[in-house]
Amino acid sequence: MLPRTGDDAERTLREAYEPDAATVTRVIAGALAAKPRRWPALRIVAPIVAAALVLVCLLLLYQPSPTMADDIRLEYLGGVALLQAPDGTSWVITSDGEREDPGLNLIIVEGEK
């Protein structure tokens, strides 16, 4: 076998790695050809659906808590507990756990809470 010169090795290498003209033409034609869009609506619909899901999650997480007016209020006044319902009904419970006589109860509310 005869030793190869630098030019022979370079030419052989170029022939092995250089594509033929038909392959180059086919690749360029495919790259420049107009391709139909497969899912054009997906680019519009996907962000809208994602935003809607985020909004629903935020609404579920940040629901306003019920106001105090809808709950029974409990206040301790010394040894007496005062329960007040939203409709204005009140119960007074003493420190020994007994309800006071349902006679006249005077409740003074000072200021808004």
Secondary structure, DSSP 4 states (H G I P E B T S, - for coil): -PPPPHHHHHHHHHHHHSPPHHHHHHHHHHHHS----S-TTHHHHHHHHHHHHHHHHHHHHTPPPPPGGGS-EEEEETTEEEEE-TTS-EEEE-TTSPBPPSS-------S--
